């Protein structure tokens, strides 16, 4: 039987310093432990794959570590850390509220709260997807959360904070986990690729980061998938093919055709895009994002707002210098209107082609206005 472990599990952070993209939160938690200002209830809120449960587990392990490092990190060698790492710690209990959301489940948890820790000073209860608890379960939990025993620490994690009772929220220290930046995702994937002897292309990793939409777990799943597809040679072309993503070149060419008022070449390019299996709606979204990036590049101060590789930034800056802001703004309005009407259209290809014809006529119309 294979011993293969997916990257999301194999490289799951084990200390605060290895948590990706949430330095403000991990620093706050480390200082709270160091200064003995630890709250008895925490709420970790954020979208999927940003490190809520991972940070909760690290916090739980660190609180009970018998030999903390000078950097307030768990030692991973003491009896408490070892029992946690091996999965048989009696001082750290996890509850998945998605499948254990009844009053009886909470009553069982409350019974566990009364029992003092066998090792260390705290007993930690991690409740994942806490918003899934029923109303009656929340009410049963509230009293314990109001007056917990000194040894109890609760760490609640959720993707939907608005579904949690305000009385529960008021008793927790709330930490908002933000989406992980593409640069942080790329850096983490590079590190894994180096350890796994996988050849990678920076542009390929940026595409994976964009596709993951701020979720590191999604990025790691995509990374594993494409590494298998490309036989550990993770190229830009392999990522485009596997993720069904349009190459930047298509949009750069299309803007060039529009600036030259070349309707024929624009239509042929769109036909080529359709022949590769791309959807018209997906194409319109990509084109509007490309124009947005061109507008951002009109001022050198805002070039860093682009989440693209360095060489692609240079191409954006070059094309932005050749493109008038008026052209971009008119084009964005045109594409927005086409997107709105796209779903209702019975001839979707014609809708996009008409949009492209108008798109390639913008410069001619601007020149006419100037002359008149």
PyMOL commands that set and color helices and strands:
alter all, ss='L'
color gray80, all
select helices_A, chain A and resi 7-10+16-18+23-34+52-64+79-85+103-114+130-132+135-146+161-163+166-169+182-195+202-212+216-229+236-243+248-259+263-275+280-296+300-305+310-322+325-342+348-359+362-371
alter helices_A, ss='H'
color red, helices_A
select strands_A, chain A and resi 41-46+92-96+123-128+152-158+173-177+199-200+233-234
alter strands_A, ss='S'
color yellow, strands_A
deselect
rebuild
show_as cartoon
